[in-house]
Structures are given as C-alpha cells and as structure tokens.
Amino acid sequence: MKKYLLLILLLFIGLSVQAQGPKKKTNRPKVALVIGGGGGKGAAAIGVPKYIEQAEIPIDMVVGTSVGSILGGLYSVGYRANDLDTLFQSQNWLHLFTDFATAKYKRFDQRKHIPGLMKGDRLTQMIDSLLGYRTCNFDSLPIPMRCVAVNIRKFEEVVLDHGNVAQAIRASMSVPIAFTTVERDSMLLVDGGLLNNLPVDVARSMGADIVIAIDLMDAKRATQQSRTSSIHLNGPLSLLEWEFTRPDLDKYHVNREDADVLIHPDVTGFNGASFMPSDTRQLILNGEKAGQDAWSKLMEVKKRINPFHTRL
C-alpha cells in the first residue's frame, strides 16, 4: 500500500509541473543534462542532480541513453533528484524486470524481433504511469528530451524525439538478448549504448551551449579504444561483431572531451544488474560524492550563466 501511495504522490508531482506550462525563453546560455547508460549503475546518476539543483543551474534539455533515458524522461517532466532517489529505492526491480517473454519472442525472427528473455512490459507500464504524458513531440515536455536507441536492422544510431514517451524509453534501454526489441516504423530498436552511451553530441545538436554529462561507464571501459568505427553485419551477428570491435568507444571518448562538466561517479564493483537495495543505496551515495566533488565546476557553470540567470 505504501508503494502505491508513493507512486500516486510522485505522479501528482509530475502532473503539477506539467500544469505550470513551458518555461519562458531567456537569452542565457542553454544548459543540457546528459545521462549515460549503465543499467543498475544508473542509481549513481541520481545523486549528481542534487548538487546541480543546489547550485541553481537551470536545465534546458535532457538527453539519455538506456537507464539514462529513464532518469532523463522522468527529470524532463518534473521529477527532481530527491523524487528519483525515493522512487529508485522503493521499487522492486526484480519484479519489474522478470516478466519473461513468451516462446514466440525467444525465437529469432529478424523481420519482427530478436530474441529476448524479458518483455519489459512491467517496466514500461511503471514509467508510463509516472510520466503523465503519452504521445507527443518531446520538445513539448516541460524540459525537452531525447532518447538514444539503435536500429539493429541497419546497426545505426537513432535519436527519438517524438511518439510514445514510455515506448521511446523502453527502446533506449532494450539491452539485446536480455529484453525483447521494440518495433517502430521500419526499425527494430535496441539499447542506444551500443553506439552512443554518452550522447553529448545529441545535446549539442539540440543547441546546448553548456553540457553537464554523467558518465556511468566503468573505469576499464573508459580507457579502451575502438577496434573499428563501423559494424558490417546485422541482426544477432552484429552483436557478436560489436563485442569484438566496440565501435562505440571512439564516439564515447569524443563526447567525454566535449562535455563542459564531466561527472564520473565511482561504479567500481557494480554492473548493469546491480539493482539490489544495498547496491542502489551505495550507488546513490557515490553519485552524491561525485556531485560534491564537481561543485567548483558547477559554480563555474553558474558564473557563465549568471548575467542571464533566473531561479529554477
């Protein structure tokens, strides 16, 4: 009962923000919040915005990949760091993730789907119930938002900017084999982290002058380099090629360098499946520490926008 009351309260928060309408345009530099992918490590990203909010830095757009799209989507409609903290720690993630796919989704059919163990319907329904938005242009959200996915039929990056918000988030976090793919138009969509796990470039294309990026890659991956810049196969075979070549890493390093403020919480010892309550609590604390460590950089951002600054 407490969980349902909490969800109702958080939904009310999101709808109240929606009722306020879009923010007034200003001439100050536009600030983007970019949240990378990382599965269960996404809890670390929750601690960072607490310091962004304390610094009173207004966020004009949000871009996310995978779990970053979940957090980014919720942030875009009005949930703030404390709301996300409460929400993440109150969820039964095991229940949300273990809605196993039926037999037809476990068979390979490249025209419609690639096999996945879990449907992800429970997670999609939970996200949909919290958003207060269904189908729209993502620029019409209180904070414009983008989700990054990959069309596995052509193995190319796709930036989702309209349509059903919960479905877009579901597509962005569809880890191949773990989750069934999302069919949209002529595309078969999977996790955007396969090609762009820290989409700073997407924020720049939206007009961001300043980018605050939260990187959830582990330290080992952050030092690796791509062995090729492209994938030549498609379908399940492309996933095997990806594992050996990691074409995403070149763009990842470029995006890290292009961020004005790069915040990299300590995720050592955690992985994409770190959804246990104790893991979530520790990751949030690690994110808070990373946000605190970045305080001087956040203050520099505030100085850059100060001549034009309006309170959140």
CORNORPE-V175048 format. One record per helix or strand of 2 or more residues. SS is the DSSP state (@ for helix, = for strand). FROM is the first residue (numbers start at 0). TO is the last residue. Records with the same first field share a line. If there is no record, write none. Layout:
SS->FROM-TO, FROM-TO
//
This chain:
@->1-18, 38-53, 66-75, 80-89, 92-96, 102-105, 120-130, 137-139, 164-171, 191-193, 199-204, 218-221, 235-244, 247-257, 276-292, 294-307
=->30-34, 60-64, 115-117, 134-136, 143-150, 155-159, 161-163, 175-178, 181-183, 186-190, 209-213, 260-262
//
